Amino acid sequence: MSIELPRLKSYSRMKQIMTMYYGCAKMAEGTNQKQAWITSGAPVEFLYAADITPLYPENHAAMCGATKMADMLCAAAEDAGFSRDLCSYARTDIGAILAGTSPIGGMPKPDLLVCCNNICGTVTKWYQELQRIFDVPLVFIDAPYQYDEEDTDHAVAYMKEQLEEYIRIIETVTGKPFDHDKFKEVIALSETAADLWRDIQEMLAHKPAPMNSFDTFIHLAPIVTLRGTQICIDYYEELKAEVQERIDNGIAAIPGEKYRLGWDNLAIWHCINALSQKFAEHQAALVVSTYPESFCYRGPIHDENDPLLSFASTYIGGYINHGLDYREKELAHMAEKFSLDGFVMHSNRSCRAYSFGQYELARRLEDKHGVPSLMLEADMNDSRTWSDEQVNTRVEAFMETLAARR
């Protein structure tokens, strides 16, 4: 049974913005415009301040997954000797380079690579491979894993030192002094966009939720790629107004919303629409997700006189780079704030850093907070690990459990 779900009007604008973003990058290839490939968790504001166009292999890989190209590109990387156990984003990206194809015809050659391991360890070797392919400078920012709920002072100081080196490499690549005044302007734009993105996600606490987590995964693209630009702010102001309009008019993302769920881990791009439909059939709205929330995270240090220290505090942190006690605290807070009936945990074959400890977290949430969890074993991009029958059985059983608790 297919349920017609109301689509956000802003979706068309988002597609237009992202098409323009990639189109301009492709047109700039071979010109004097510098471009950098950067991991999703790395500080992009430095690049915008230096007039370097940032491009995200992870975002590009997700696009390949959503358009059903990832399996073919992963296979191309595997044929070249890359293990199937490697992250499917990395295999998709490398496969796109080797095959010379993707939904946008491949990404432009970078002048700089920027890698921060605050999201996972795989990016370290992935970007080393990219450096071997493209023979361009690589900035590696090492974010020490934070086992406790509070970040250690020496780790933040270590991050700040690396950001200072980041600036020096940018100056070498551009041949110009780093513009600290423009950097402050970019910071202000970035923080405004992050605040808007946070506001939008918090609006999902409303009952019924005006949009769901599958929507936030799609509308995440601008805050990842365009954070630090005015166009990002303009877009989220438009989206926020539309979500508020839905609240005012009582429009629910899931008609007849009955259950409210949280999502942990990345989206399963190759079946995001099918999953949305599956939960909608049970009148279950996914109303919060740990991944989209990470892009409005702000560290505990906010010093206007020392923006590098503030950035070090922010970019060392976030959900993925913290231990289980921190994650439990965050999930329990989400459960209370968004009135959750349960969590859906994507045990992601490709993202071990994110999936680490999920079974323990599920146990803690049930035993200490009375919140049950559904574990879906899958892969964000590689559909060859997917089983419709297994997933349908698990979803049905989980929804029966939630119904029995009513």
C-alpha positions, 0 to 999 in steps of 0.5 A: 500500500503506497501512502501519498506523503506531502512533499515540501515545496522547498525541495525544488529550490534545494535541487536547484541550488545543488545543481548550480553548486555542482555545475559551477564547480564543473565549469570552474575546472581548468580555470584559476579557481581553486577547488578542494575535496573535503570530508563532511566533518572538516572545517569548511569555513577556512576554504570559503574565507580563502575563496576555495570551492569545497567539494564533498566526496561523501555528498557526491557518493550519497547522490550516487547511492540515491540514484542507484549508481553506487553498486556499479561504482563500488564494483569498479573500485573492487575490480581495481583491488579495493576490498568490499569491506571498505566504506561504500562511500570510499568505494563509490568515490574511487569507483567514480574516478576510475569509471569516469562517471557519476550522476554529475559526470564525476567531480572536478580535479581538486587543488587541495585535499582536506581530511578530518578524522572526527567522523571516522578513521577510514577517511585517513586512508581514503584521502591518502589514496586520493592524494596518490591519484591527484598529487595535490597537497593533503591537510590532515586534521587529527581529532582525538576521540573523546571518551568522556562526556567533556572534551579534554583541554589538551585535545582542544589545544592540539586541534587549534595548532592543527588549524593554524597549520591548515591556514598556512597550507591554504596560503601556500595553495592560493599564494595569498595571505589568509584573510582573517576579516573575511574569515570572521564574516564567514564564521558569522554566516556559518553560525547563522545557517547552523542556528537555522538548521537547528531551529528547523530540526527542533520544530519536529518536536511539534505533534504532529511532526511537520517533516520527518528525518527522511526529509532532513537527510535530503535537506541536509545538503546545503548545510554540508556543502554551503555552510558559510555562505549567504545562499545557505542562510536564504535557503534555510530561512525559506525552509523554516518558513514552510515548516512553520506554515505546516505547523500553523495549518496542522499539516503532518509529514505522516498522515495520522501520526501515531508513533514517533521514532528517532534514527541513529546513523546515516541514511540508507540512500538506496532505499530511503523512499521505500523506508519512508513508505514502510514506516508511514504505513504504520503511522510512524514518523521519524522525527529526529536523527543523530546525523543531521543534528551533528551539523548544527553542533557547536562546541562549549568554547565560544571566544570571539577573540579566539575563533580558532579555539572556538573552532577547535572546540566545535570540530573535535566534538559532535556525536560520532567522536564521543564515547558511549556515555556521551551518546547515551546522554544525547539519545536519552535527551532526544527521546525526552525532547521529541517524545519518542516511542523508540529508536531505529538504529542503522547498524551500518556495515560501512560506518563502523565508527558510527555503528560502534556500541549501538547494541550496548546503547540499545540495551541502555536505552531500554533498561535505563530509559524505557525506550526500545530500539529496532536494529537494521543491519544494512549499508548506506550506499551498497544495496548488495547487503540489503534484504527486503524480507529481513527488513520488513520482518524486523519493522513489522515485529518492532511496530507490533512491540510498540503497539503492545506498549500502548 
